[in-house]
Amino acid sequence: MPGTGPSPLAPARPRPLPDRRPSMDTSHPIADRYTVGRTRATPFDEAGYDAVLRRDFHDHYADGRDLWTGEEAMRRAPGLLMDALGGPGGARVLDLGTGHGRDAELLLAGGHRVTGVDIVASPAWEIISVEWPGRARFLATAVLDLPGAAEYEAVLDNGCFHHQHPGAYGPYLRRIRELLRPDGLFAVSVFHAADGAGGLYANEGDRLYREFTVEELTTLVRAHGFAPVATHRVPRAVEGLAYLVGIFRRVAGDDR
Ligand SMILES: C[S@@+](CC[C@H](N)C(=O)[O-])C[C@H]1O[C@@H](n2cnc3c(N)ncnc32)[C@H](O)[C@@H]1O
């Protein structure tokens, strides 16, 4: 069970968190092999947190610590989105926080066109773009800096949203809504809170991790102009841990 002891993949001792963080009270193996600490307050304002996100993700990729890239449970979200889209393919899909483009490849193989976006560029992007000429493109940019409006039939966010600063949840969801076509689908995969309220955690690099209950995720996304379509619990290899994949539809004409 989360929070009741170290997982088989967790380090022997939780890594100490900075002393200046006053509100840590619980450690939790929310991420494979890394134990993160519970926090009640975010250590940075939103502007400062941008640099934290970039640095911590860059370092994880550079050091080969991007365990999510090879995690089987991570690859369920694009399939769940494609099931909800139905049809033979051909949708324009925006993959937010695309990483090494693993989901982009699955979406391309499913017949869709993909724009992958990430604050950390990957060498895989060029290979994928060559393999799927004219159907894949990648942009090294932050979600909130993405240009465009009403361009995509679907947006996938597999593991990106739950690392954002809580103060950015509203602008982030509003931007997704603007980027979607009327009736477009939004699939978001977050850490699932097994019981009670979802907590906010931070790793040793101060990157935040937010877990959600079904109700918390649904209430938050609904409040930004979406209607729930389905939620799926995707168990992870570590017992008791799961992702929560929410599928939402943009509510037409409901500008928030
Ligand atoms: C946990 S990883 C998941 C990567 C990928 N979706 C996958 O399934 O392998 C989260 C990704 O989101 C990216 N990211 C985080 N915040 C972002 C932001 N605000 N804008 C763009 N990318 C972001 C990170 O660099 C990282 O590649």
The ligand as a Tripos MOL2 file, in Angstrom:
@<TRIPOS>MOLECULE
LIG
   27    29     1     0     0
SMALL
NO_CHARGES

@<TRIPOS>ATOM
      1 C1          6.7430   11.8570  -16.6110 C.3       1 LIG1
      2 S1          7.3120   12.4610  -18.1440 S.3       1 LIG1
      3 C2          6.2580   11.6020  -19.2900 C.3       1 LIG1
      4 C3          6.8070   11.6100  -20.7100 C.3       1 LIG1
      5 C4          5.9470   10.9180  -21.7630 C.3       1 LIG1
      6 N1          4.5880   11.4410  -21.8020 N.3       1 LIG1
      7 C5          5.9180    9.4320  -21.5870 C.2       1 LIG1
      8 O1          4.8170    8.8880  -21.4720 O.co2     1 LIG1
      9 O2          6.9820    8.8070  -21.6070 O.co2     1 LIG1
     10 C6          6.6490   14.1290  -18.2110 C.3       1 LIG1
     11 C7          7.1800   14.9050  -19.3970 C.3       1 LIG1
     12 O3          6.5670   16.1890  -19.4150 O.3       1 LIG1
     13 C8          7.5310   17.1700  -19.7500 C.3       1 LIG1
     14 N2          7.0190   18.4330  -19.1950 N.ar      1 LIG1
     15 C9          6.7980   18.7260  -17.8910 C.ar      1 LIG1
     16 N3          6.2340   19.9360  -17.7550 N.ar      1 LIG1
     17 C10         6.0880   20.4280  -19.0060 C.ar      1 LIG1
     18 C11         5.5430   21.6340  -19.5240 C.ar      1 LIG1
     19 N4          5.0430   22.5690  -18.7170 N.pl3     1 LIG1
     20 N5          5.5260   21.8180  -20.8630 N.ar      1 LIG1
     21 C12         6.0340   20.8410  -21.6980 C.ar      1 LIG1
     22 N6          6.5560   19.6820  -21.2600 N.ar      1 LIG1
     23 C13         6.5870   19.4600  -19.9290 C.ar      1 LIG1
     24 C14         8.8180   16.6580  -19.1440 C.3       1 LIG1
     25 O4          9.9800   17.1930  -19.7140 O.3       1 LIG1
     26 C15         8.6700   15.1530  -19.3780 C.3       1 LIG1
     27 O5          9.2260   14.7720  -20.5990 O.3       1 LIG1
@<TRIPOS>BOND
     1     1     2 1
     2     2     3 1
     3     2    10 1
     4     3     4 1
     5     4     5 1
     6     5     6 1
     7     5     7 1
     8     7     8 2
     9     7     9 1
    10    10    11 1
    11    11    12 1
    12    11    26 1
    13    12    13 1
    14    13    14 1
    15    13    24 1
    16    14    15 ar
    17    14    23 ar
    18    15    16 ar
    19    16    17 ar
    20    17    18 ar
    21    17    23 ar
    22    18    19 1
    23    18    20 ar
    24    20    21 ar
    25    21    22 ar
    26    22    23 ar
    27    24    25 1
    28    24    26 1
    29    26    27 1
@<TRIPOS>SUBSTRUCTURE
     1 LIG1         1 GROUP 0 **** ****
